[in-house]
Amino acid sequence: MNMGFSHLEFLVEEPSMEAFLGAFLHRWVPAGRTFGIHWFQGKSDLLDKLEDRLRSYATCLPEDWRLVVLVDRDEDSCVELKERLEEQAARAGLVTKSRSDGALWHVVNRVVVEELEAWYFGDWEAVRMVYPRVPRTIPQRRGMRDPDAVQGGTWEAFERILQRHGYFQGGLRKLEAARVLGAALDPSRNRSGSFQAFWRVLQEALSP
């Protein structure tokens, strides 16, 4: 059985995910519970330092704390990347959700497919609330129907669409977009499978 957390620690690869989570989690984490978000200098930095960071947590992790590791898939194999994360946690002496067999777990690893911007494509209504000039028909267009398989690179496609409709002419400001969309995304609408995998874990951790 898993119990609800009093504190949740997120390990992420870059500031834009930190900005997104900061805005998003403030809407969903109930009063009396806390969270922390720690970002690394990119994906390689996170993967290189993760095991040592987990070993440090393992020495003093309270029973009602949970760790969530979020890594972009990019061009990697999702299965191989997930297995690498699982093995690092095991070597650090921490139980992952995937290997807990229903018992208490300490760490959950989630692969963002393929990047944070896929979660934006998953709730296009939220994008239109923030950037109202973009067409509502984007999710029905060829190559855009699956938020986790947007063609041409997820953040690049997101930037192109916004620029085409008058936003971010000097280039996508990722931190700005992350903050406003983290405050707008609705989990019940989001069509991204990787977002829903993340949301299910958060709901379980939020349970009493």
Order of alpha helices (4+ residues) and beta strands (2+ residues): beta-alpha-beta-alpha-beta-alpha-beta-alpha-alpha-alpha-alpha-alpha
